[in-house]
Amino acid sequence: MGDWAKKAEDQEVSKLVDKLNLDSKSGEETDFDVADPAETSLLIKILGKGLVNTKLSLDIQQKNPNSPLHSVKTFEALHLKASLLKGIYAMGFNTPSKIQETALPTLLADPPQNMIAQSQSGTGKTAAFVLAMLSRVNVCLNHPQVLCLSPTYELAIQTGEVAARMGQFCREIKLRFAVRGEEVDRSKKIEEHILIGTPGKLLDWGIKFRLFDMKKISVFVLDEADVMIATQGHHDQCIRIHKMLNPHCQMLFFSATYGKEVMDFARLIVADPTIIRVN
């Protein structure tokens, strides 16, 4: 799975660079105002991989303003499984980033809490929600328990690569991509614990073909929500998936920007959330 993700990433970087037409000899001007939001987000993620900006401030709105706000300075303070902790350190994370310090105690809380988070690439937010995804899996249950929606194939592969690297020592956790080119045997139920993919494919697998039970999903992650809205059809597909989920499912919503359209979308998906904005 890791080799596939790396190959896909290399191919997409090449295509994106070619598309930018950065040929100094051509003398042609490039119109950057029409950049595709999904491609821009992917390129930022790839170029910024491994770089975490720690000089950030957070604006936090809690579900219950009277509750104490917890934060952690070390990953050990989260009381993670040893295999997960080993994976985090293998990725080069030594201490939590600014957003991880505050977000992780909420993401890993028991009972689970919903979250809306606004943050750009380079803040460590993908690693934060991937850690929550891996932590919530019950390996004794052989059915999908986590859904992670990305607006494009390429962004889904990026998230899957992070999950594969972080969970490399959690041999019992099974992950599957739900993206174009991935086919399933419709006579069998899907048994992988974590599904990462695009809304259309997950809608087909879960609702059209009934290859897994949406009501058994315990964590629902919607990443790159602003890009999702900008992609035709994805908004309605996400809403359809959300309506099929158990009301007790943990809802995690992430976006790089938070305009009115994004916030209206968030309110449809996430009830009683803790809201974190990275400034």
C-alpha positions in Angstrom: 0.0 0.0 0.0 2.8 2.4 0.8 4.6 1.8 -2.6 1.3 2.5 -4.4 0.8 5.7 -2.5 4.3 6.9 -3.2 4.0 6.1 -6.9 0.7 7.9 -7.1 2.2 10.9 -5.4 5.2 11.1 -7.7 2.9 10.9 -10.7 0.6 13.7 -9.4 3.6 16.0 -8.6 4.8 15.6 -12.2 1.4 16.3 -13.7 0.9 19.3 -11.5 4.3 20.8 -12.3 3.7 20.3 -16.0 0.3 21.9 -15.7 1.8 25.0 -14.1 3.7 25.7 -17.4 6.7 27.2 -15.6 8.8 27.5 -18.7 10.9 30.6 -18.4 11.8 30.5 -22.1 8.2 30.5 -23.3 7.7 34.2 -22.4 4.0 33.4 -21.7 2.3 34.6 -18.6 0.4 32.1 -16.5 -3.0 33.0 -15.1 -2.8 31.8 -11.5 -6.3 33.2 -10.7 -7.9 30.1 -12.2 -6.0 27.5 -10.2 -8.0 24.4 -9.3 -8.5 24.3 -5.5 -8.0 20.6 -5.3 -4.7 20.7 -7.2 -3.5 23.7 -5.2 -4.3 21.8 -1.9 -2.6 18.7 -3.1 0.6 20.6 -4.2 0.7 22.4 -0.8 0.4 19.1 1.0 3.1 17.4 -1.0 5.6 20.3 -0.9 5.0 20.9 2.8 5.2 17.2 3.9 7.1 16.9 7.1 7.1 20.6 7.7 5.0 21.6 10.7 4.5 25.3 11.4 4.7 25.8 15.2 4.4 29.6 15.2 0.6 29.6 15.3 -2.2 30.8 17.5 -5.5 29.0 18.1 -9.0 30.3 18.6 -11.1 27.7 20.4 -14.8 27.5 20.9 -15.8 24.7 23.2 -19.1 22.8 23.2 -19.3 23.6 26.9 -17.5 26.8 27.7 -17.3 25.9 31.4 -15.4 22.7 30.7 -11.7 22.8 31.4 -9.6 23.0 28.2 -7.0 20.1 28.1 -3.8 20.2 26.1 -0.8 17.9 25.9 2.9 18.6 25.4 4.0 15.0 24.6 2.4 12.1 22.7 3.0 9.9 25.8 0.5 12.0 27.7 -2.2 10.7 25.3 -1.8 7.1 26.6 -1.7 5.7 23.1 -1.1 2.1 22.2 2.6 1.4 22.0 2.3 0.4 18.4 0.7 3.7 17.5 3.3 5.7 19.5 6.0 3.8 17.7 4.5 4.8 14.3 4.3 8.5 15.3 8.0 8.6 16.2 8.9 6.7 13.1 7.3 9.5 11.1 9.6 12.0 12.7 7.0 13.6 15.1 8.8 14.2 18.4 6.3 16.6 20.1 2.8 17.6 19.2 2.3 20.7 17.0 0.3 23.6 18.2 -3.0 22.3 16.8 -2.2 18.8 18.0 -1.6 19.9 21.6 -5.2 21.0 21.9 -7.0 19.0 19.2 -5.8 15.5 20.2 -7.2 15.4 23.7 -10.6 16.3 22.2 -10.3 13.9 19.2 -9.4 11.0 21.5 -11.8 11.9 24.4 -14.2 9.3 25.8 -17.1 9.7 25.1 -16.1 10.9 21.6 -16.5 14.6 20.8 -17.3 16.3 17.5 -14.9 18.8 16.0 -14.7 21.5 13.3 -11.2 22.7 12.6 -9.9 25.3 10.2 -6.2 24.9 9.4 -3.9 25.1 6.4 -1.5 22.4 5.4 1.6 22.3 7.5 -0.2 22.5 10.8 -0.2 18.8 11.6 -4.0 18.5 11.2 -3.9 15.4 8.9 -1.7 13.5 11.4 -4.1 14.6 14.2 -7.3 13.2 12.6 -5.5 10.1 11.3 -4.3 9.3 14.8 -7.9 9.6 16.0 -9.0 7.3 13.2 -6.5 4.6 14.1 -7.1 4.9 17.8 -10.9 4.3 17.4 -10.6 1.0 15.5 -11.7 -2.1 17.3 -9.7 -4.9 15.6 -12.0 -7.5 16.9 -14.8 -6.3 14.6 -14.2 -7.1 10.9 -16.2 -4.4 9.3 -15.7 -0.7 8.4 -15.6 1.6 11.4 -14.1 4.7 10.0 -15.0 6.7 6.9 -12.6 9.5 5.7 -13.9 11.5 2.7 -11.6 13.5 0.5 -12.7 15.5 -2.6 -10.2 13.9 -5.0 -8.4 10.7 -5.7 -5.0 12.4 -5.1 -5.9 13.9 -1.8 -7.4 10.6 -0.6 -4.1 8.9 -1.5 -2.2 11.5 0.5 -4.3 10.8 3.6 -4.0 7.1 3.1 -0.3 7.3 2.9 -0.2 9.1 6.3 -2.5 6.5 7.8 -0.3 3.6 6.4 2.9 5.2 7.8 1.4 6.0 11.2 -0.2 2.6 11.5 2.8 0.6 10.1 3.2 -1.2 13.4 -0.5 -1.8 13.9 -0.6 -4.9 11.7 -4.1 -5.9 12.7 -5.7 -2.6 11.4 -6.8 -2.9 7.8 -7.2 0.1 5.5 -8.8 0.3 2.1 -9.0 3.0 -0.6 -12.4 3.8 -2.1 -11.2 5.7 -5.2 -11.4 5.3 -8.9 -9.9 2.1 -10.2 -10.7 0.3 -6.9 -13.2 -2.5 -7.5 -14.9 -4.8 -5.0 -16.5 -8.2 -5.1 -20.2 -7.3 -4.7 -21.0 -10.7 -3.4 -18.9 -10.1 -0.2 -19.0 -7.6 2.5 -16.1 -5.2 3.0 -14.1 -6.2 6.1 -11.4 -3.4 6.2 -11.6 -1.2 9.3 -10.8 2.1 7.7 -12.1 3.4 4.3 -10.5 6.4 2.7 -11.9 7.8 -0.5 -14.1 10.1 -2.5 -17.8 10.7 -1.8 -19.1 9.0 -5.0 -17.3 5.8 -4.5 -18.2 5.5 -0.8 -21.8 6.3 -1.6 -21.8 3.4 -4.1 -20.2 0.9 -1.8 -22.2 1.8 1.3 -25.6 2.7 0.0 -26.0 1.5 -3.6 -24.3 -1.9 -3.2 -24.7 -2.2 0.6 -21.2 -3.6 1.0 -20.9 -2.3 4.5 -23.3 -1.0 7.2 -23.2 2.8 7.5 -24.8 2.6 10.9 -21.7 0.8 12.2 -19.4 3.6 11.4 -18.0 5.2 14.6 -15.8 8.0 13.1 -16.7 10.1 10.1 -14.0 12.5 8.8 -14.6 15.1 6.1 -11.4 16.6 5.0 -10.8 19.6 2.7 -14.4 20.8 3.0 -13.8 24.0 1.1 -12.5 22.0 -1.9 -15.4 19.5 -1.4 -17.9 22.4 -1.9 -16.1 23.6 -5.0 -16.3 20.1 -6.6 -19.6 19.6 -8.4 -21.8 17.0 -6.8 -19.7 16.3 -3.7 -21.7 18.6 -1.4 -24.9 16.6 -1.9 -23.1 13.2 -1.8 -21.6 14.1 1.6 -25.0 15.0 2.9 -26.5 11.7 1.7 -23.7 9.7 3.4 -24.0 11.8 6.6 -27.8 11.0 6.8 -27.1 7.3 6.9 -24.7 7.4 9.8 -25.5 6.6 13.4 -26.3 9.8 15.4 -23.6 8.7 17.9 -20.9 8.6 15.3 -18.0 11.0 15.9 -18.0 13.8 13.3 -14.7 15.5 12.4 -14.8 18.4 9.8 -11.7 20.1 8.4 -11.3 23.0 6.0 -8.5 25.4 5.1 -10.9 28.3 4.8 -14.1 29.2 6.8 -16.4 31.4 4.8 -20.2 31.4 5.2 -20.7 28.6 2.6 -18.2 26.3 4.5 -19.8 27.1 7.9 -23.3 26.4 6.6 -22.0 23.1 5.3 -20.3 22.3 8.6 -23.5 22.9 10.5 -25.3 20.3 8.4 -22.7 17.7 9.2 -21.5 18.4 12.8 -23.6 18.8 15.9 -22.4 20.4 19.1 -18.7 20.7 18.0 -15.6 22.0 19.5 -14.4 24.6 17.0 -10.6 25.2 16.5 -9.3 27.9 14.2 -5.6 28.2 13.5 -4.4 31.8 13.0 
